[in-house]
Amino acid sequence: MGVGAVVVRDGALLVIRRGRDPGRGLWSLPGGRVEHGEALVDAVRREVREETGLDVAVGELLGVYEVVGDDHHFVALDYVATVTGPDEPRPGDDVDAVKWVPLSDVAALECTPRFVETLAAWGVLPGTS
């Protein structure tokens, strides 16, 4: 089980480029696995801090994102989050880049499977054609 954070600030989405498989080199939300005994919102805060250096307040559950591959089945609960401290991200943990991307530019990134379509369906990104 995993969690992710949908963090939007000033019309830009916080994204990370994965440094490990699955999805190495692809852009996605900050997030990751929930540790044994850890509350979901605590996992969101921890993962965002580890991957971006940012502190967040976790809001409502936005949606469930599922990826099934040949050698993995990953389910993530994605939460709305708001930056509560300094807003200059820095890559850490298992990511090789982190940045704020204008919502209208996210679809141009090389993203994890169904990332753009899912965020558009949830109303985070403009619809794609």
All heavy atoms as an XYZ file, in Angstrom:
965
protein
N       0.846     -1.174      0.000
C       0.000      0.000      0.000
C       0.883      1.226      0.000
O       1.888      1.277      0.713
C      -0.894     -0.012      1.237
C      -1.649      1.268      1.506
S      -3.129      1.527      0.529
C      -4.045      0.077      0.918
N       0.496      2.208     -0.777
C       1.261      3.431     -0.852
C       0.370      4.649     -0.745
O      -0.859      4.549     -0.781
N       1.005      5.794     -0.600
C       0.303      7.071     -0.532
C       1.009      8.062     -1.437
O       2.196      7.910     -1.742
C       0.250      7.626      0.905
C      -0.634      6.765      1.791
C       1.645      7.771      1.499
N       0.266      9.072     -1.860
C       0.833     10.138     -2.662
C       0.243     11.467     -2.238
O      -0.815     11.517     -1.599
N       0.926     12.551     -2.591
C       0.480     13.895     -2.244
C       0.267     14.719     -3.502
O       1.172     14.836     -4.330
C       1.506     14.580     -1.346
N      -0.928     15.272     -3.627
C      -1.245     16.200     -4.707
C      -1.115     17.591     -4.101
O      -1.976     18.032     -3.341
C      -2.663     15.952     -5.264
C      -2.995     16.970     -6.345
C      -2.789     14.530     -5.799
N      -0.003     18.242     -4.425
C       0.311     19.550     -3.855
C       0.297     20.568     -4.989
O       1.125     20.494     -5.903
C       1.695     19.549     -3.170
C       1.949     20.881     -2.473
C       1.815     18.391     -2.186
N      -0.650     21.493     -4.932
C      -0.759     22.547     -5.934
C      -0.556     23.889     -5.237
O      -1.161     24.151     -4.196
C      -2.136     22.515     -6.638
C      -2.264     23.673     -7.626
C      -2.348     21.180     -7.347
N       0.308     24.704     -5.825
C       0.594     26.031     -5.285
C       0.743     27.008     -6.440
O       1.496     26.743     -7.383
C       1.889     25.995     -4.481
C       2.211     27.343     -3.819
C       3.668     27.479     -3.523
N       4.372     27.540     -4.808
C       5.678     27.581     -4.938
N       6.437     27.538     -3.899
N       6.238     27.649     -6.120
N       0.014     28.101     -6.390
C       0.118     29.150     -7.415
C       0.000     28.583     -8.825
O       0.773     28.950     -9.721
C       1.429     29.927     -7.271
C       1.532     30.647     -5.932
O       0.478     31.033     -5.378
O       2.663     30.810     -5.429
N      -0.922     27.648     -9.025
C      -1.158     27.089    -10.355
C      -0.121     26.089    -10.822
O      -0.051     25.778    -12.011
N       0.703     25.583     -9.900
C       1.743     24.610    -10.263
C       1.617     23.368     -9.380
O       1.251     23.460     -8.206
C       3.131     25.223    -10.119
N       1.947     22.215     -9.950
C       1.900     20.930     -9.261
C       3.311     20.525     -8.862
O       4.252     20.633     -9.647
C       1.313     19.865    -10.195
C       1.209     18.434     -9.650
C       0.155     18.367     -8.540
C       0.867     17.471    -10.783
N       3.456     20.025     -7.639
C       4.727     19.500     -7.165
C       4.899     18.090     -7.712
O       4.056     17.226     -7.472
C       4.758     19.472     -5.636
C       6.045     18.969     -4.993
C       7.212     19.916     -5.282
C       5.845     18.795     -3.490
N       5.966     17.859     -8.476
C       6.227     16.540     -9.053
C       7.661     16.119     -8.773
O       8.546     16.948     -8.582
C       5.962     16.501    -10.576
C       4.482     16.691    -10.880
C       6.793     17.522    -11.321
N       7.837     14.797     -8.768
C       9.165     14.222     -8.576
C       9.479     13.317     -9.763
O       8.581     12.772    -10.394
C       9.261     13.413     -7.253
C       8.198     12.297     -7.155
C       9.140     14.319     -6.069
C       8.687     10.956     -7.573
N      10.773     13.192    -10.097
C      11.192     12.223    -11.114
C      11.782     11.036    -10.365
O      12.729     11.171     -9.586
C      12.207     12.829    -12.080
C      12.483     11.893    -13.264
C      13.304     12.559    -14.332
N      14.549     13.031    -13.747
C      15.236     14.087    -14.197
N      14.800     14.773    -15.225
N      16.355     14.447    -13.612
N      11.187      9.872    -10.613
C      11.557      8.662     -9.890
C      12.996      8.259    -10.189
O      13.408      8.217    -11.335
C      10.598      7.533    -10.229
C       9.159      7.855     -9.796
C       8.191      6.727    -10.045
N       8.633      5.474     -9.474
C       8.557      5.151     -8.183
N       8.030      5.984     -7.330
N       8.984      3.985     -7.762
N      13.739      7.948     -9.136
C      15.129      7.545     -9.282
C      15.322      6.038     -9.285
O      16.423      5.556     -9.497
N      14.238      5.298     -9.018
C      14.295      3.829     -8.970
C      13.100      3.229     -9.690
O      12.083      3.876     -9.869
C      14.277      3.349     -7.517
C      15.442      3.829     -6.692
C      15.391      3.271     -5.284
N      16.437      3.882     -4.472
C      16.382      3.995     -3.177
N      15.344      3.538     -2.512
N      17.372      4.552     -2.515
N      13.238      1.961    -10.041
C      12.122      1.229    -10.642
C      11.120      0.830     -9.567
O      11.504      0.675     -8.409
C      12.640     -0.027    -11.360
C      13.301      0.320    -12.682
O      12.807      1.260    -13.341
O      14.289     -0.334    -13.029
N       9.864      0.637     -9.895
C       9.306      0.848    -11.228
C       9.173      2.342    -11.546
O       9.020      3.155    -10.652
C       7.932      0.186    -11.146
C       7.558      0.246     -9.719
C       8.848      0.171     -8.944
N       9.280      2.647    -12.802
C       9.090      4.015    -13.255
C      10.301      4.908    -13.191
O      10.177      6.136    -13.257
N      11.487      4.338    -13.112
C      12.711      5.149    -13.067
C      12.715      6.147    -14.227
O      12.458      5.798    -15.365
C      13.939      4.266    -13.150
C      15.256      5.054    -13.148
C      16.420      4.142    -13.344
N      16.368      3.115    -12.309
C      17.423      2.670    -11.660
N      18.612      3.119    -11.958
N      17.293      1.752    -10.741
N      13.013      7.408    -13.912
C      13.102      8.462    -14.921
C      11.775      9.098    -15.287
O      11.747     10.041    -16.071
N      10.676      8.608    -14.713
C       9.357      9.157    -15.027
C       8.892     10.095    -13.911
O       9.233      9.916    -12.747
C       8.338      8.023    -15.207
C       8.655      7.029    -16.315
C       7.594      5.927    -16.350
C       8.773      7.720    -17.665
N       8.094     11.083    -14.289
C       7.566     12.058    -13.341
C       6.292     11.535    -12.694
O       5.490     10.861    -13.336
C       7.303     13.378    -14.042
C       8.572     14.051    -14.484
C       9.160     13.938    -15.706
C       9.412     14.886    -13.698
N      10.329     14.672    -15.722
C      10.495     15.267    -14.511
C       9.347     15.356    -12.394
C      11.514     16.099    -14.052
C      10.354     16.189    -11.938
C      11.427     16.552    -12.764
N       6.113     11.869    -11.426
C       4.952     11.426    -10.668
C       4.768     12.332     -9.454
O       5.470     13.331     -9.307
C       5.159      9.972    -10.223
O       3.979      9.437     -9.685
N       3.831     11.937     -8.595
C       3.622     12.651     -7.337
C       4.624     12.180     -6.294
O       5.040     11.021     -6.322
C       2.218     12.359     -6.790
C       1.037     12.791     -7.635
C      -0.259     12.290     -6.999
C       1.011     14.309     -7.793
N       4.968     13.036     -5.341
C       5.755     12.535     -4.220
C       4.913     11.551     -3.409
O       3.710     11.748     -3.238
C       6.069     13.794     -3.405
C       5.162     14.860     -3.897
C       4.678     14.464     -5.240
N       5.535     10.490     -2.971
C       4.818      9.488     -2.178
C       5.584      8.191     -2.150
O       6.670      8.072     -2.703
N       4.990      7.201     -1.498
C       5.640      5.910     -1.413
C       4.910      4.972     -0.482
O       3.747      5.185     -0.151
N       5.615      3.970     -0.024
C       5.017      2.922      0.802
C       4.674      3.386      2.209
O       5.376      4.189      2.802
C       5.969      1.742      0.910
C       6.183      1.006     -0.395
C       6.917     -0.290     -0.160
N       7.497     -1.014     -1.247
C       7.114     -1.137     -2.486
N       6.095     -0.489     -2.895
N       7.731     -1.887     -3.356
N       3.599      2.797      2.724
C       3.199      3.022      4.109
C       3.937      1.992      4.961
O       3.935      0.802      4.644
C       1.666      2.847      4.270
C       1.258      3.021      5.727
C       0.917      3.822      3.362
N       4.583      2.461      6.010
C       5.305      1.553      6.894
C       4.337      0.864      7.849
O       3.266      1.402      8.169
C       6.364      2.327      7.677
C       7.444      2.892      6.763
C       8.472      3.734      7.495
O       8.333      3.935      8.729
O       9.406      4.196      6.835
N       4.708     -0.314      8.321
C       3.868     -1.077      9.246
C       3.506     -0.224     10.465
O       4.379      0.369     11.102
C       4.594     -2.347      9.700
C       3.802     -3.168     10.662
N       2.722     -3.920     10.270
C       3.913     -3.319     11.995
C       2.208     -4.512     11.325
N       2.917     -4.160     12.388
N       2.217     -0.133     10.748
C       1.750      0.608     11.909
C       1.644      2.105     11.712
O       1.267      2.824     12.645
N       1.957      2.597     10.535
C       1.958      4.035     10.275
C       0.588      4.487      9.776
O      -0.006      3.861      8.901
C       3.024      4.340      9.211
C       3.239      5.797      8.911
C       4.357      6.013      7.912
O       4.517      5.193      6.983
O       5.085      7.005      8.067
N       0.089      5.588     10.300
C      -1.161      6.173      9.808
C      -0.931      6.717      8.398
O       0.176      7.180      8.074
C      -1.626      7.285     10.735
N      -1.959      6.663      7.568
C      -1.827      7.096      6.177
C      -1.368      8.543      6.060
O      -0.454      8.848      5.284
C      -3.149      6.897      5.435
C      -3.598      5.449      5.286
C      -5.007      5.385      4.702
C      -2.626      4.660      4.436
N      -1.969      9.455      6.825
C      -1.561     10.862      6.721
C      -0.133     11.073      7.203
O       0.580     11.927      6.675
C      -2.551     11.815      7.431
C      -3.920     11.777      6.762
C      -2.653     11.525      8.898
N       0.299     10.290      8.177
C       1.693     10.376      8.616
C       2.631      9.902      7.516
O       3.714     10.468      7.314
C       1.915      9.543      9.883
C       1.200     10.114     11.102
O       0.880     11.327     11.102
O       0.945      9.341     12.045
N       2.224      8.863      6.789
C       3.029      8.366      5.671
C       3.142      9.417      4.576
O       4.210      9.600      3.986
C       2.436      7.076      5.124
N       2.053     10.124      4.297
C       2.098     11.192      3.284
C       3.106     12.253      3.707
O       3.980     12.638      2.921
C       0.700     11.826      3.067
C       0.798     13.034      2.133
C      -0.291     10.809      2.526
N       2.997     12.734      4.937
C       3.931     13.765      5.422
C       5.379     13.288      5.347
O       6.268     14.019      4.904
C       3.584     14.161      6.859
C       2.399     15.098      6.964
C       2.276     15.712      8.357
N       1.914     14.718      9.359
C       0.664     14.414      9.702
N      -0.345     15.019      9.108
N       0.430     13.508     10.636
N       5.628     12.059      5.800
C       6.990     11.517      5.800
C       7.538     11.397      4.389
O       8.665     11.822      4.096
C       7.011     10.146      6.490
C       8.394      9.490      6.475
C       8.372      8.098      7.089
N       7.345      7.229      6.537
C       7.404      6.633      5.335
N       8.456      6.817      4.545
N       6.429      5.851      4.922
N       6.735     10.827      3.489
C       7.216     10.628      2.116
C       7.482     11.953      1.411
O       8.485     12.090      0.701
C       6.207      9.791      1.316
C       6.231      8.320      1.659
C       7.490      7.610      1.177
O       8.211      8.125      0.312
O       7.754      6.501      1.688
N       6.617     12.938      1.592
C       6.851     14.241      0.961
C       8.138     14.853      1.504
O       8.962     15.361      0.745
C       5.651     15.193      1.153
C       5.994     16.599      0.665
C       4.424     14.665      0.423
N       8.333     14.773      2.808
C       9.552     15.330      3.415
C      10.790     14.605      2.894
O      11.794     15.231      2.541
C       9.488     15.239      4.933
C      10.621     15.998      5.617
C      10.532     15.997      7.151
N       9.226     16.346      7.660
C       8.387     15.485      8.259
N       8.743     14.225      8.448
N       7.219     15.883      8.700
N      10.740     13.257      2.840
C      11.893     12.484      2.374
C      12.223     12.770      0.911
O      13.393     12.843      0.545
C      11.630     10.989      2.529
C      11.668     10.499      3.948
C      11.301      9.024      4.090
O      11.017      8.349      3.068
O      11.301      8.544      5.236
N      11.198     12.922      0.083
C      11.439     13.053     -1.357
C      11.636     14.482     -1.829
O      12.233     14.704     -2.878
C      10.296     12.398     -2.132
C      10.276     10.888     -1.940
C       9.270     10.177     -2.814
O       8.394     10.833     -3.410
O       9.376      8.940     -2.909
N      11.111     15.468     -1.080
C      11.167     16.851     -1.557
C      11.765     17.828     -0.552
O      12.026     18.973     -0.903
C       9.764     17.361     -1.921
O       9.009     17.568     -0.714
C       9.039     16.402     -2.845
N      11.905     17.414      0.711
C      12.376     18.311      1.746
C      11.309     19.262      2.267
O      11.589     20.099      3.117
N      10.071     19.136      1.771
C       8.999     20.043      2.166
C       8.124     19.434      3.256
O       7.910     18.223      3.288
C       8.113     20.374      0.958
C       8.810     21.031     -0.231
C       7.824     21.208     -1.389
C       9.417     22.367      0.171
N       7.585     20.292      4.123
C       6.598     19.878      5.111
C       5.219     20.220      4.570
O       5.027     21.293      3.974
C       6.828     20.612      6.435
C       8.087     20.136      7.133
O       8.376     18.919      7.079
O       8.778     20.972      7.734
N       4.268     19.305      4.774
C       2.908     19.522      4.279
C       1.878     19.223      5.349
O       2.105     18.429      6.255
C       2.599     18.658      3.031
C       3.469     19.062      1.844
C       2.721     17.171      3.333
N       0.723     19.868      5.195
C      -0.483     19.518      5.936
C      -1.303     18.652      4.982
O      -1.468     18.999      3.803
C      -1.261     20.768      6.318
N      -1.777     17.531      5.470
C      -2.506     16.583      4.626
C      -4.003     16.824      4.765
O      -4.531     16.897      5.867
C      -2.147     15.133      5.003
C      -2.888     14.151      4.118
C      -0.641     14.925      4.905
N      -4.662     16.934      3.622
C      -6.104     17.164      3.583
C      -6.866     15.909      3.215
O      -6.491     14.797      3.597
N      -7.861     16.081      2.402
C      -8.774     14.988      2.057
C      -8.172     13.990      1.066
O      -7.261     14.331      0.307
C     -10.069     15.554      1.487
C      -9.877     16.242      0.148
C     -11.137     16.914     -0.369
O     -11.725     17.696      0.390
O     -11.502     16.661     -1.523
N      -8.712     12.786      1.118
C      -8.351     11.760      0.139
C      -8.915     12.199     -1.207
O     -10.112     12.457     -1.332
C      -8.931     10.407      0.546
C      -8.735      9.262     -0.443
C      -7.263      8.906     -0.585
C      -9.542      8.042      0.002
N      -8.062     12.296     -2.210
C      -8.500     12.723     -3.538
C      -8.926     11.534     -4.382
O      -9.909     11.591     -5.107
C      -7.378     13.489     -4.229
C      -7.705     14.104     -5.588
C      -8.853     15.107     -5.464
C      -6.476     14.782     -6.163
N      -8.179     10.439     -4.312
C      -8.527      9.276     -5.116
C      -7.558      8.133     -4.902
O      -6.566      8.253     -4.191
N      -7.879      7.022     -5.540
C      -7.062      5.814     -5.476
C      -6.457      5.587     -6.850
O      -7.160      5.635     -7.867
C      -7.903      4.595     -5.052
C      -7.063      3.327     -5.048
C      -8.525      4.833     -3.682
N      -5.156      5.356     -6.881
C      -4.408      5.171     -8.122
C      -3.810      3.776     -8.096
O      -3.132      3.405     -7.141
C      -3.314      6.244     -8.196
C      -2.461      6.219     -9.432
C      -2.962      6.634    -10.661
C      -1.137      5.807     -9.370
C      -2.162      6.647    -11.785
C      -0.332      5.818    -10.494
C      -0.856      6.234    -11.695
O      -0.062      6.243    -12.808
N      -4.076      2.987     -9.131
C      -3.623      1.597     -9.168
C      -2.805      1.354    -10.431
O      -3.207      1.743    -11.521
C      -4.844      0.678     -9.146
C      -4.520     -0.788     -9.130
C      -5.780     -1.641     -9.046
O      -6.816     -1.254     -9.616
O      -5.707     -2.697     -8.417
N      -1.657      0.711    -10.251
C      -0.806      0.345    -11.381
C      -0.493     -1.141    -11.268
O       0.036     -1.595    -10.254
C       0.515      1.139    -11.394
C       1.408      0.682    -12.535
C       0.247      2.631    -11.492
N      -0.829     -1.885    -12.317
C      -0.538     -3.318    -12.357
C       0.451     -3.547    -13.494
O       0.186     -3.184    -14.636
C      -1.818     -4.146    -12.593
C      -1.490     -5.629    -12.638
C      -2.857     -3.857    -11.521
N       1.602     -4.115    -13.140
C       2.615     -4.416    -14.143
C       2.915     -5.898    -14.145
O       2.300     -6.678    -13.408
N       3.858     -6.295    -14.978
C       4.232     -7.704    -15.068
C       4.756     -8.246    -13.735
O       4.521     -9.395    -13.401
C       5.305     -7.912    -16.145
C       4.766     -7.656    -17.536
O       3.530     -7.748    -17.725
O       5.576     -7.359    -18.428
N       5.473     -7.396    -12.997
C       6.074     -7.869    -11.752
C       5.685     -7.053    -10.522
O       6.324     -7.141     -9.492
C       7.593     -7.892    -11.887
C       8.159     -6.507    -12.161
O       7.385     -5.573    -12.436
O       9.386     -6.357    -12.099
N       4.609     -6.259    -10.658
C       4.184     -5.469     -9.502
C       2.698     -5.114     -9.588
O       2.113     -5.123    -10.673
C       5.027     -4.194     -9.360
C       4.862     -3.251    -10.512
N       5.566     -3.391    -11.676
C       4.073     -2.171    -10.675
C       5.219     -2.429    -12.517
N       4.312     -1.681    -11.935
N       2.112     -4.856     -8.444
C       0.739     -4.368     -8.340
C       0.777     -3.329     -7.226
O       0.964     -3.666     -6.065
C      -0.220     -5.499     -7.996
C      -1.650     -5.052     -7.955
N      -2.677     -5.936     -7.847
C      -2.229     -3.836     -8.017
C      -3.836     -5.288     -7.833
N      -3.579     -4.004     -7.917
N       0.638     -2.077     -7.610
C       0.799     -0.982     -6.670
C      -0.512     -0.226     -6.541
O      -1.112      0.156     -7.538
C       1.918     -0.052     -7.156
C       2.291      1.011     -6.174
C       2.974      0.699     -5.009
C       1.963      2.327     -6.409
C       3.330      1.677     -4.097
C       2.314      3.318     -5.506
C       2.995      2.987     -4.349
N      -0.960     -0.009     -5.314
C      -2.161      0.772     -5.034
C      -1.748      1.948     -4.158
O      -1.125      1.757     -3.110
C      -3.233     -0.070     -4.310
C      -4.456      0.782     -3.986
C      -3.618     -1.275     -5.150
N      -2.080      3.163     -4.599
C      -1.745      4.363     -3.830
C      -3.003      5.154     -3.546
O      -3.854      5.320     -4.418
C      -0.747      5.230     -4.584
N      -3.107      5.630     -2.322
C      -4.168      6.551     -1.942
C      -3.564      7.945     -2.005
O      -2.598      8.238     -1.285
C      -4.674      6.233     -0.532
C      -5.389      4.888     -0.466
C      -4.476      3.852      0.157
C      -6.670      5.018      0.281
N      -4.099      8.777     -2.897
C      -3.536     10.105     -3.114
C      -4.357     11.159     -2.379
O      -5.579     11.231     -2.539
C      -3.468     10.416     -4.605
C      -2.416      9.587     -5.312
O      -1.475      9.109     -4.653
O      -2.524      9.430     -6.544
N      -3.660     11.958     -1.583
C      -4.273     12.975     -0.741
C      -3.916     14.371     -1.226
O      -2.809     14.601     -1.715
C      -3.784     12.840      0.697
C      -4.329     11.643      1.424
C      -3.760     10.385      1.259
C      -5.411     11.779      2.287
C      -4.269      9.285      1.934
C      -5.920     10.672      2.959
C      -5.348      9.434      2.775
O      -5.851      8.339      3.441
N      -4.829     15.313     -1.024
C      -4.532     16.719     -1.234
C      -3.632     17.149     -0.080
O      -3.852     16.757      1.069
C      -5.830     17.559     -1.228
C      -5.518     19.044     -1.284
C      -6.738     17.138     -2.374
N      -2.595     17.923     -0.381
C      -1.691     18.409      0.666
C      -1.289     19.840      0.358
O      -1.308     20.272     -0.802
C      -0.460     17.511      0.772
N      -0.923     20.568      1.420
C      -0.537     21.969      1.306
C       0.806     22.163      1.991
O       0.998     21.686      3.118
C      -1.589     22.867      1.995
O      -2.868     22.584      1.445
C      -1.268     24.331      1.802
N       1.704     22.867      1.333
C       3.017     23.143      1.915
C       2.843     24.069      3.116
O       2.140     25.076      3.040
C       3.956     23.778      0.869
C       5.276     24.199      1.504
C       4.216     22.813     -0.276
N       3.487     23.716      4.226
C       3.362     24.501      5.453
C       4.652     25.215      5.839
O       4.648     26.010      6.774
C       2.941     23.600      6.638
O       3.929     22.587      6.813
C       1.583     22.990      6.396
N       5.715     24.922      5.148
C       6.997     25.544      5.474
C       7.610     26.138      4.224
O       6.906     26.467      3.277
N       8.917     26.245      4.204
C       9.609     26.759      3.013
C       9.175     25.977      1.780
O       8.942     24.776      1.853
C      11.087     26.518      3.330
C      11.147     26.459      4.820
C       9.838     25.863      5.260
N       9.041     26.674      0.653
C       8.473     26.016     -0.529
C       9.477     25.766     -1.644
O       9.091     25.565     -2.789
C       7.277     26.795     -1.052
C       7.626     28.203     -1.488
O       8.806     28.593     -1.373
O       6.730     28.911     -1.940
N      10.769     25.752     -1.326
C      11.781     25.408     -2.332
C      12.147     23.935     -2.166
O      12.864     23.571     -1.232
C      13.020     26.295     -2.198
C      12.819     27.678     -2.753
C      12.348     27.681     -4.212
O      12.917     26.948     -5.035
O      11.399     28.421     -4.509
N      11.654     23.085     -3.063
C      11.922     21.651     -2.920
C      13.363     21.303     -3.288
O      14.013     22.010     -4.048
C      10.943     21.020     -3.898
C      10.720     22.065     -4.941
C      10.812     23.386     -4.224
N      13.812     20.189     -2.726
C      15.126     19.644     -3.065
C      14.976     18.125     -3.153
O      14.300     17.514     -2.321
C      16.167     20.033     -2.026
C      15.795     19.588     -0.637
C      16.913     19.690      0.364
N      16.455     19.405      1.694
C      15.976     18.238      2.122
N      15.893     17.226      1.307
N      15.574     18.074      3.366
N      15.581     17.502     -4.144
C      15.437     16.049     -4.278
C      16.120     15.310     -3.144
O      17.158     15.729     -2.650
C      16.096     15.738     -5.620
C      16.971     16.897     -5.914
C      16.413     18.074     -5.189
N      15.508     14.235     -2.735
C      16.073     13.413     -1.684
C      15.630     11.982     -1.860
O      14.941     11.645     -2.832
N      16.016     11.139     -0.952
C      15.582      9.751     -0.892
C      15.758      9.066     -2.246
O      16.857      9.018     -2.772
C      14.143      9.689     -0.373
C      13.763      8.325      0.155
O      14.611      7.624      0.732
O      12.594      7.956     -0.026
N      14.667      8.569     -2.828
C      14.764      7.783     -4.064
C      14.301      8.545     -5.305
O      13.830      7.948     -6.262
C      14.002      6.466     -3.914
C      12.530      6.659     -3.613
O      12.115      7.803     -3.342
O      11.795      5.668     -3.654
N      14.431      9.869     -5.300
C      14.079     10.662     -6.481
C      15.332     11.352     -7.005
O      16.279     11.585     -6.261
C      12.979     11.701     -6.173
C      11.751     11.034     -5.601
C      13.462     12.782     -5.245
N      15.336     11.664     -8.307
C      16.513     12.360     -8.826
C      16.219     13.797     -9.243
O      17.126     14.520     -9.615
C      17.190     11.568     -9.951
C      16.316     11.346    -11.154
O      15.276     12.006    -11.291
O      16.680     10.503    -11.986
N      14.953     14.222     -9.142
C      14.600     15.614     -9.416
C      13.243     15.902     -8.800
O      12.398     15.006     -8.676
C      14.569     15.889    -10.913
N      13.031     17.151     -8.428
C      11.740     17.602     -7.905
C      11.544     19.037     -8.370
O      12.506     19.816     -8.419
C      11.675     17.483     -6.365
C      12.780     18.251     -5.698
C      10.320     17.902     -5.831
N      10.304     19.368     -8.759
C      10.055     20.738     -9.203
C       8.561     21.043     -9.195
O       7.723     20.144     -9.139
C      10.627     20.974    -10.599
C       9.997     20.130    -11.710
C      10.690     20.411    -13.035
C      10.160     19.539    -14.155
N      10.826     19.852    -15.429
N       8.275     22.345     -9.238
C       6.920     22.843     -9.424
C       6.703     23.004    -10.915
O       7.513     23.631    -11.593
C       6.740     24.200     -8.737
C       6.836     24.162     -7.249
C       7.900     24.520     -6.475
C       5.809     23.768     -6.342
N       7.595     24.355     -5.147
C       6.312     23.905     -5.033
C       4.499     23.302     -6.507
C       5.561     23.595     -3.892
C       3.749     22.995     -5.375
C       4.278     23.141     -4.093
N       5.623     22.430    -11.436
C       5.326     22.506    -12.869
C       3.945     23.134    -13.049
O       2.979     22.679    -12.424
C       5.339     21.093    -13.510
C       4.957     21.154    -14.973
C       6.711     20.464    -13.351
N       3.841     24.173    -13.886
C       2.517     24.740    -14.143
C       1.536     23.632    -14.558
O       1.904     22.732    -15.324
C       2.764     25.729    -15.283
C       4.210     26.103    -15.127
C       4.894     24.850    -14.643
N       0.323     23.687    -14.036
C      -0.667     22.645    -14.320
C      -0.832     22.402    -15.812
O      -0.973     21.259    -16.247
C      -2.013     23.002    -13.682
C      -2.015     23.031    -12.152
C      -3.326     23.622    -11.636
C      -1.782     21.640    -11.586
N      -0.789     23.459    -16.605
C      -0.970     23.316    -18.052
C       0.211     22.635    -18.732
O       0.092     22.201    -19.883
C      -1.217     24.680    -18.694
O      -0.116     25.542    -18.427
N       1.360     22.499    -18.051
C       2.558     21.900    -18.640
C       2.805     20.460    -18.192
O       3.699     19.795    -18.711
C       3.797     22.730    -18.288
C       3.762     24.124    -18.889
O       2.920     24.380    -19.779
O       4.574     24.964    -18.453
N       2.038     19.966    -17.240
C       2.279     18.627    -16.693
C       2.154     17.560    -17.781
O       2.949     16.616    -17.835
C       1.336     18.326    -15.513
C       1.454     16.875    -15.063
C       1.637     19.270    -14.347
N       1.186     17.683    -18.663
C       0.955     16.669    -19.705
C       2.144     16.524    -20.653
O       2.296     15.482    -21.299
C      -0.311     16.991    -20.496
N       3.009     17.519    -20.724
C       4.174     17.451    -21.609
C       5.331     16.661    -20.989
O       6.283     16.307    -21.688
C       4.648     18.857    -21.959
N       5.251     16.368    -19.695
C       6.305     15.597    -19.035
C       6.171     14.116    -19.381
O       5.083     13.637    -19.703
C       6.200     15.740    -17.521
C       6.388     17.129    -16.929
C       6.099     17.095    -15.433
C       7.786     17.647    -17.203
N       7.270     13.386    -19.269
C       7.226     11.932    -19.417
C       6.865     11.374    -18.034
O       7.691     11.329    -17.125
C       8.578     11.395    -19.879
C       8.516      9.940    -20.257
C       9.815      9.432    -20.855
O      10.706     10.249    -21.163
O       9.934      8.205    -20.984
N       5.585     10.978    -17.892
C       5.035     10.618    -16.588
C       4.778      9.119    -16.464
O       4.771      8.393    -17.453
C       3.706     11.350    -16.370
S       3.874     13.151    -16.364
N       4.551      8.696    -15.227
C       4.183      7.311    -14.961
C       2.852      6.996    -15.637
O       2.089      7.911    -15.972
C       4.090      7.059    -13.438
O       3.194      8.002    -12.867
C       5.451      7.151    -12.778
N       2.554      5.706    -15.864
C       1.334      5.330    -16.601
C       0.063      5.931    -15.997
O      -0.133      5.897    -14.783
C       1.312      3.807    -16.491
C       2.740      3.416    -16.286
C       3.338      4.531    -15.464
N      -0.765      6.501    -16.854
C      -2.077      7.060    -16.532
C      -2.048      8.229    -15.550
O      -3.091      8.650    -15.051
C      -3.033      5.963    -16.031
C      -3.332      4.903    -17.058
C      -4.397      3.877    -16.643
N      -4.679      3.761    -15.244
C      -4.019      2.977    -14.373
N      -3.009      2.237    -14.786
N      -4.361      2.935    -13.102
N      -0.872      8.757    -15.272
C      -0.721      9.859    -14.322
C      -1.525     11.075    -14.759
O      -2.361     11.590    -14.001
C       0.767     10.202    -14.195
C       1.071     11.361    -13.295
C       0.997     11.222    -11.926
C       1.445     12.584    -13.818
C       1.296     12.281    -11.083
C       1.752     13.643    -12.990
C       1.668     13.502    -11.623
N      -1.290     11.542    -15.964
C      -1.963     12.744    -16.453
C      -3.467     12.514    -16.557
O      -4.265     13.350    -16.116
C      -1.366     13.183    -17.810
C      -2.191     14.299    -18.451
C       0.086     13.620    -17.625
N      -3.871     11.380    -17.101
C      -5.293     11.089    -17.267
C      -6.010     11.014    -15.917
O      -7.143     11.488    -15.771
C      -5.488      9.771    -18.029
C      -4.965      9.791    -19.445
C      -3.457      9.517    -19.578
O      -2.760      9.358    -18.543
O      -2.971      9.486    -20.718
N      -5.345     10.421    -14.933
C      -5.945     10.301    -13.597
C      -6.119     11.666    -12.958
O      -7.194     11.990    -12.432
C      -5.093      9.381    -12.705
O      -5.032      8.082    -13.305
C      -5.687      9.276    -11.318
N      -5.087     12.496    -13.004
C      -5.193     13.817    -12.395
C      -6.194     14.698    -13.133
O      -6.883     15.518    -12.514
C      -3.826     14.492    -12.323
C      -2.850     13.874    -11.313
C      -1.526     14.633    -11.313
C      -3.435     13.821     -9.914
N      -6.333     14.509    -14.443
C      -7.361     15.242    -15.187
C      -8.757     14.767    -14.768
O      -9.663     15.585    -14.550
C      -7.157     15.066    -16.693
N      -8.937     13.464    -14.604
C     -10.234     12.917    -14.193
C     -10.614     13.405    -12.788
O     -11.795     13.588    -12.505
C     -10.205     11.391    -14.241
N      -9.616     13.601    -11.931
C      -9.872     14.085    -10.565
C     -10.053     15.590    -10.507
O     -10.274     16.166     -9.450
C      -8.733     13.685     -9.646
C      -8.636     12.201     -9.375
C      -9.566     11.241     -9.629
C      -7.531     11.539     -8.767
N      -9.098     10.011     -9.238
C      -7.845     10.160     -8.697
C      -6.288     11.957     -8.288
C      -6.997      9.208     -8.153
C      -5.447     11.016     -7.760
C      -5.780      9.649     -7.691
N      -9.909     16.275    -11.657
C     -10.092     17.722    -11.703
C      -8.884     18.539    -11.320
O      -8.979     19.757    -11.164
N      -7.728     17.896    -11.178
C      -6.507     18.617    -10.806
C      -5.899     19.289    -12.033
O      -5.456     20.440    -11.969
C      -5.466     17.664    -10.168
C      -4.160     18.382     -9.872
C      -6.039     17.037     -8.896
N      -5.868     18.569    -13.154
C      -5.274     19.075    -14.394
C      -6.368     19.386    -15.405
O      -7.444     18.768    -15.366
C      -4.338     18.025    -15.004
C      -3.131     17.617    -14.185
C      -2.339     16.545    -14.920
C      -2.252     18.809    -13.880
N      -6.062     20.287    -16.344
C      -7.009     20.518    -17.439
C      -7.216     19.199    -18.198
O      -6.292     18.378    -18.276
C      -6.302     21.537    -18.329
C      -5.140     22.052    -17.557
C      -4.846     21.078    -16.462
N      -8.395     18.988    -18.742
C      -8.682     17.778    -19.522
C      -7.753     17.634    -20.702
O      -7.235     18.626    -21.225
N      -7.493     16.393    -21.100
C      -6.634     16.126    -22.255
C      -7.500     15.714    -23.411
O      -8.588     15.187    -23.243
C      -5.618     15.011    -21.942
O      -6.325     13.835    -21.569
C      -4.682     15.427    -20.834
N      -7.003     15.947    -24.617
C      -7.778     15.551    -25.805
C      -7.069     14.480    -26.580
O      -6.008     14.076    -26.278
C      -8.026     16.753    -26.695
O      -6.873     17.533    -26.882
